[in-house]
Amino acid sequence: MPPIKSVDDQRYVKALSHPLRVRILGILEEQPASPVELSQVLDATLGTISYHVRQLNDLGLLELVRETPRRGAIEHHYRAKPRPKSGGDAWESVSVVAKQAVIGAELQQTLEVAGRAAGVGGFDREHARMERLRLALDPKGVEQLSKAVAKLVDDAQKIQEAATKRLNGGKAGEPADTALVAMLFDAVGAPDTSAGRPEPTQKPRAPRRRNGS
């Protein structure tokens, strides 16, 4: 089966159409696991988890990393393959359904990862950052900010490659699991009062005129 290269691939949209498959993908992106281990983490039956793992594997989103003998059976451990990301030149042409599936899945996984980390001190150390800005930009400013975010992601990948070499060469200590989330979007919808902007004023509606009045 050819790999999924576009977020508009119907296999990808189908994979993200079930919330449990989204959670399975999120876990397997962080570390390999078997259906047995996933069922314990997600508090779901083994039969249900095995079904969704087979679906994800058939859709080409998983890879088998190892097999472990367990009580006369073989336990299969899977890892999520790199999947297409949102944004970029082709993002505007992606269907609305695909966009909603991708962004919904990304937000759900981000909230779960950040929530777990916050509960056990993941934001306590000095290097932790959590910034949220509400900006009013002209088209050139939006383009510049988009390029800055893309560069940040590229720099993070280069930092990861260099760290991997040091770790494999025994020149560094234990690896520290670290998460980076970057989002840039049009802030449409409800007003953001935390950004220091006033609530929009709404003129009161004129009372309806009754017949004969």
N, C-alpha and C positions, 0 to 999 in steps of 0.2 A: 504494500500500500504506500503510495507516495506521501511524503511528509506534508503536514499542513503549513503552508507558507503565508496564507492570508487570513485575516480575521473574518473575511466574508465567506470563507469556506464553510459550506453547510454542515460538514462534519464537526467543525469547531463550534458553530452555533448550537448544534444538537448536544454537544458535550456539556455546554454551559446552561442548558435548558432545565437542569434539575439541581436544586440547591445542594443535595448530598454529593453529587459529582463535583461541584465547585469546591466543596470542603475537602474531598479526597484529593483533588488536584493540588490544593493549597498545601496540604500536608506532604504530599509526595514531591513537591517542589523544594521543600526544606530538607527532607531526608527520605531514604528508601524505607519502605514498610510493606508488610504482607497484609492480605485481607484480614487475617486473624488479629494482627496488631491494630489495624484501622478500625475494626469492629469494637475493640476495647476503648480506643480513644474517642470514637464518635458515638459510642453507646447505641449501636445498631446491631441487628442480627447479622451473623456471618453470611447467611444466604443473601441478604440484601446488599451487603458490601461487596460480596463476590460478584454479584450481578453487575453492579455499577463499575467495578474494576474491569470486568470483561468488556463492557461497553466502551470504556475509555481506551483500553488496549486495542480493541478492534478499530477504533477511530484513529489509531496511530499516535495517541498522545502519551503513551507510557512505553517504557522499555523494561524488560526483565533483567535485573542486575545479579541475582543469585538465587539458588535453590537450596533449601535447608531440609534435611530429613527430620520429620517429627512424628514419632509414634507410628511408624509404618507408612506414613504419607510424606508427600513433598510439599513444603511450604514455599510459595513463590513470593519473592520480594521485588517490588516494582519501584521505579523512579519516574517522575514526570520528565518528558522531553521539553526542551526549550520551545515555548509557544510564541506565536506572533503577538506583537504588542500594539497598543493603540497609538494613534498619532502618526506623524510623518506625511509625506506628500500624497500618499494614496488614501489617507484616512477619510478625506472629505467624500470620496466616492463610495465608501462602504455603506451598505444598507443600514437603515435605522434599526432593524431587528438585531443585526449583528453588533452594532454599536451598543445597544442597550444590554445585550448579553455579556459583552466583553467588559464594559464599564461596571455593570452590576457585580460581576464576578470579582473584578479587581478590588472594588470597594469592600465587598464582604470579606475577602481574604485580608485586606489591609487592616480592617477593624479587628478581626480576630487575632492577627499577629500582634498588633499594637496593644490590644487589650490584655493579652496574656503577658506580654512583656511588662506593661505598667503594673500589673498585679504582683510581680516578683522583683521589682526594683530595676527594670530594664532602662528606665529613664533617670536613674539616680546619679550616674557617674558624670564627671565634668564634660566628657566629650559629647554627651547626648544633646540633641537639638530638637526643638519643635517650634517652628515658626509658621505664622499664617499672615499673609499680607493681602490687603484689598487695595488694588491700584486702579487709577483712572488713566489709561494710556491711549495715545493715538495709534494709528495702524503701524507706524514705524516702530513705536515702542513695543507693541505686541510682538512684532517680528523679532526684535532684538531679544526680548525676554524668552521667546520660544527657543531661539538659538542658544541662549545661555543655559536653559534647562537641558537641552540636548547635549551641550558640551559637558555639563555636570555628570550626566549619565555616562558619557564616553570616558571621562576622567575616572569615574568610579570603577569602570570595567578594567581600565589600565592599572589602577591601584590593586584590584583583585588579582590580576595576572602577576604583578610583581610580588605580591604577598604569597601567592601560591608557590612561586619559585623559591622564596626564602623558606617557606614551611617545608617544602619537599627536600630542600638542601640542608635541613637541620639548623638553619641560622636564625630561627625565630622560636618563640615559646609556643604555648598551646594556642590554637586558633580561637578567636573570639567571634561567635556568631553575631553578625551585625546586619541591621536592616536599614535600607535607605528608600524612602518614598518621595517621589517628585510628581506633583500634579500641577498642570496649568490649564485653566478652563475659563470660559466666559461665565462670570458670576451672575447668571440670570436667575430669576425666581424671587424668593423672599428677600427683603432687605437685611443687611448685616449690620445690626446696631453696634456690635463689638468693634466695628471698623471706624467708629466715631462719626458715622453718618446719621443724620436724623431720620426718623421714620417719615415716609412720604405723607404729606397732608392730603386728606380726602375731603372734598367739599361735601357737606351734608346734602342729601337728596331733598328736593322740594317736595312737600306733601302732595299726595295725589288729590286732584280736584274731584270732589264727589258730584254726582249728577244733581243739578238744581242748586249748587252752592256757588 
